[in-house]
Amino acid sequence: MLTLASKLKRDDGLKGSRTSATTSDSTRRVSVRDKLLVKEVAELEANLPCTFKVHFPDPNKLHCFQLTVIPDEGYYQGGKFQFETEVPDTYNMVPPKVKCLTRIRHPNITETGEICLSLLREHSIDGTGWAPTRTLKDVVWGLNSLFTDLLNFDDPLNIEAAEHHLRDKEDFRNKVDDYIKRYAR
């Protein structure tokens, strides 16, 4: 799985013995992001919540992966929600970009997939935004919380969904169930 790790080891071995004067250092350099990702992906896979699955379409590109959330409690139980994650070159100074690919009726996720999660913001007023000390594991646990304890109806991104919940909780639940049946199976 972690083919980038073997690439890093191979590249480190090449540093000691220059095989060709024509090979430039830039072709052998591995970015800080990729070095961090090798460690963080291994940690993530070892500590993935049971409600999550991670998939790397290209094992050589650890910076692009998909997460699947299968909540086992709450409004979204029984659904299967896909998220696309892209880790920028400037990681860990900036957060990963995460988008929900599954249509969902959620106060913190728009129907087009934008996500309101403070740790995914570069700057946040409350001080809970991204920091270089955060990791992919924090992102996963943050997404997990959007389906349990961080479900926020008071400061929503999807105002219509939040207002619907405040007006009629039972009808909101029915609408969520309808979305799960139609889009999240």
Secondary structure as UniProt FT lines:
FT   HELIX           3..16
FT   TURN            21..22
FT   HELIX           25..28
FT   HELIX           32..46
FT   TURN            50..51
FT   STRAND          52..55
FT   TURN            59..60
FT   TURN            62..63
FT   STRAND          64..69
FT   TURN            75..78
FT   STRAND          81..86
FT   TURN            89..93
FT   STRAND          97..100
FT   TURN            107..108
FT   TURN            111..112
FT   HELIX           118..120
FT   TURN            125..126
FT   TURN            132..133
FT   HELIX           136..146
FT   TURN            147..150
FT   HELIX           159..167
FT   HELIX           169..183
//
